[in-house]
């Protein structure tokens, strides 16, 4: 059996490096379009979703697989396929050979995904794991993303703690452009927390 699917190896679809790379490009392009509120983004992914799942299987546990899964997170949330993404991350994150930098982002992505399913305890755990690795690696943007994730969880029970975490994220990303993903996320969640 393939390590990340329930299907036997001989039933995996024909996939090659060029096809998988093209699908990764498509998913990452759709993710960029989604940030610009382009309604075509969801349709692009939906039209090739079966192929994208095959590419995830084909990539195994690799940086490309985690990049593809990261690009699919907003799609899984928007189309109520959170369980599919959760199952993939659950299996992939058990693989011991994953590099720390890749793990840091994967922990964040998994936390963000399950947050939207109301699984706050697991989301908080994943955000903390991401933050620890991002701090160790000096990745300020990812630190801010993880802090904003922790603030999303905290806002449900302790708005002041959420604001503290978001101010920390602002401090960590001081000097980065406001369009930086971590800084942007922290500023967005901070606006919500301050309104509350």
N, C-alpha and C positions, 0 to 999 in steps of 0.2 A: 504494500500500500504506500501511496505517496504520503510523506510526513504531514502535509497540511490539508489533506482532503480525506474523505471517507472512501474515495474511489480507488480501485486497484490501478497500479501504474500502467497496465496495458490498455486501460480505457481512457487515459488522458488524451485530450485532443492534440492534433498535430499543431505545433507552434514552433516558430523559429525566432531567432534573436531579432531580426528585422521587424517581424510582425509584433512581437512583444514590445519592442522599443517604440513602434508607432502607436500602440495602444497606451503606453505610458505617456507619450506626448499628448495624445488626445485627452486623457484624464486630467493632466496638469493644465492643459489649455482650457478645459471646461471649468476647472477650479478657478483660474484667473477670471474667466468670463462671469462666473457666479459672483465673485467679489464686486464686479461692475454691474450686478443686477441684470445680467443678460439672460432672458428666459430661455434662450437656445441651449444654455449650458446643460440643463437637466435632460433635454431631448437628445443631445449629443451622446451623453453617457448611457441613457436608457436604450438607445438604438444599438449600442455595442456592448451592453452589459454582460451578456453571455461570454463574449470574447474577452472582456476585461477580467471576468472571473477565471477564465482559462489561463490568461496571462499571469494572474496571481499564483495559480498553481504551478505554472511553468517556471516562474522565477524562484520558487522554493522560498528559502529564508535567505534573503539577500537585501542589499541596500535598495535595489530597484523594486523589489516586492514591497518593502516598507514605504518607498516613495509612492508607489501606486496605491497602496492602502490609504496613505495619508490623503491623496487626492480624492479618494472615494468617500472619505468620512462625511463631507457635507451632503453628498448624494445619498448615502445610507440613511442619514438623518432625515433629509427632505422626503425620501420615498418610504419611510417607515421600515427600513431594512436593517435597523440597528442590530438585531440579533445576528444577522449574517456577518456584519463587520466585527461584532463582539467575538463571535466564534473564531473568526480568522485571527484576530489579535491574541485571543486566549491561547491558541495553538502556537502561533509564531513567537510569542514572547517567552515561551518555555524553552526555546532553542538556545543552548548555552553559548554558541559561537557568534552571536550577534554583537557587533562592535558597540562600545559604550555610547558613542555619538549618535548612532542609529537608534539605540535603545532609548536615549533621552527623548528624542522626538516621538518615537513609537509610544512611549508611556504617556506623553501628553495627548497624542491623537486618540489613544484608547480611552483615556480619562474623559476627554471632550465628548467622545461618542457615547459612552455610558452615562455621562451626566444628563444627556437629553432623554435618556430612558428613566431618569429618576433614581439611578443607582449611585447615590451620592457618596456612600462609604467607599466603594471601589474607585469612583472618580477621584476622590480626595487622595486615596492611596497612590493612584497612578500619577496625579499631579505632583505629589511629594517626591516620588521616585524620579520624575522628570526634572524637578527643580534641583535635587541633589546632584544629578549627573551634569546638568547645565551649569551649575555653579562650579563644579570641579573643572569643567572644560572651558569656563569663561565665556559661555554663549549667552550674552546679555539679552538678546531677543527671545530666546527660548526660556530664559529665566522669567522674563516678563509674561510670556504666555502661560507658564506654569503658575505663576503668582495670580494672574487673572483667572485661571481655572480654579484655584483654591478660593479666590474671592467669590466666584460664581456659587460655589458650594456654601461658603460662609454667609452669603447674603440672605439665605433662607432662615438663618437662626441668629446671626450676629452681624448686623450691618456695619457697626463700628470696626469689627475685625476685618470685614471685607474692604472697607475704606483704607485701613492700615496697610493691608496687603497690596492694594492698588497704588498707594503712595510709594510703597517700597518698589513696585514695578516701575513707576515713573522715575524714581531715583536711579534704579539700575540702568535704565535706558536713556538717561540724561545725555544729550548730545546726538542721539540717533534721530533720524528723520521721523516725523509723525506718521509717515506711511509705513514705517517698519512694522511688520506683523505683530511683534510683541508689544511694542509701544502703542500701536493702534488699538489692539485688543484691550490693553489696560485702560486706555483713555475712554473707550466705549463703555466698558463695564463700570468704570468710575462714575461716569455720567448717570448710569442707572442707579448705582448705590447712593450717590448724593441726592438724587430725586427721592429715594426711599427715606 
